[in-house]
Amino acid sequence: MSSYLLAGIDGSPESTAAARWAAHEAVRRGVPLRLVHAQTWLDDIHADPSQPADVRALTTRMVSDATEEIRGLQHGLEVRAELIGGGDPVEVLAEAATKSEMLVVGSRGIGGFEGLVVGSFGLALAGRCDVPLVLVHADDSARPAAPDGAEVVLGIDTRDPAGDVIDFAFREAERRGAVLHAVHGWTPPPAWGYAGWISPQVEAGQFAAIEAELLGNALTGWRAKYPDVVVVEDCRVGSGASAVVDTGSDACLVVVGRRRRPHRIGMRLGPVAHAVLHHTQAPVAVVPHD
C-alpha cells in the first residue's frame, strides 16, 4: 500500500470539508495528499453543455482552486490533483483508492437531497471501497484535531470481532491522543419482551456480565499492542447501531466495519454501518474486513 491519502472532490461544501479533513490527516501521518475528481456528464452545471471546452475549463478550475486552498491551509504538504473519467464515479474512486491508505469524501455531493446525512453516492462507495473510507460533513473540517476529552468511538461485534476494524480504531486513537470508546450493544433474549421486560435481576446481571466479559476479551490483545491508548468499554442494552449513534455525536471519529463481499448484488453495508452513516454527524470511517 502506497503512503498517501486520497480525497474525492466535486465542488460541494461537503467535498471541500472532506479535502480539508484529509489534509489535516495527511499532515498528521506525514504523507502526501492526492485530490481526485471523477468526471461525469453532469459536471459543471453552470457551464454551457453545448461547449465542451467550457465544461472542461470549469472542472479544471474547480480542481485547481481546491488544490490551492489546501496548499494555503497546510504549508509544506505535498498536494497532487487530477481529473479521472471513464465510468461510474463510484467505481472510478474505489479503483483510484486501492493504493492509498484511506479515501475521504463528503457525505453528500452536488445534487444530494437536503435532510439526508449521507447521500446515495456515499453509501454506494462505502459498500464498494476496499480501503478505509471516511465520510465527512460540511461542518466537519473543524473536527480534525482531537480536543481534550475527544474520543474515537468504535462499534464492535463481540461475537465476531473484526481485527482490521479494531486495529484501525486503536491506531487512529493513538495518532490523536484520544480515548478509544469501544461500544457494544446487546439485545436481551426474546422471552424478556414477551414477559413485558420483567425478569429476575440476577438474570439481567448475569447476561450483562457475560456481554461485558465478551467485550473485554475482544479488546485484550489490542490493549497490549497499544498500551498508551486509554480505552473505555461500554456494553449496553439495545441495538449496536443505536449504541454507536448515541455515543458518537461528539466524537472526533466514529469507526464501524463492513464485511467484504465477493458479489456485486444485494446489500453491501450491514445494518449497523448503514444506520451509523445515516444518523451520526461526526466523521465516520467504514473499514472493510474479511
Secondary structure, 3 states (H helix, E strand, C coil): CCCCEEEECCCCHHHHHHHHHHHHHHHHHCCCEEEEEECCCCCCCCCCCCCHHHHHHHHHHHHHHHHHHHHHHCCCCCEEEEEECCCCHHHHHHHHHHHCCEEEEECCCCCCCCCCCCCHHHHHHHCCCCCCEEEECCCHHHCCCCCCCCEEEEECCCCCCCHHHHHHHHHHHHHHCCEEEEEEEECCCHHHHHCCCCCCHHHHHHHHHHHHHHHHHHHHHHHHHCCCCCEEEEEEECCHHHHHHHHHCCCCEEEEEEECCCCCCCCCCCHHHHHHHHHCCCCEEEEEEC
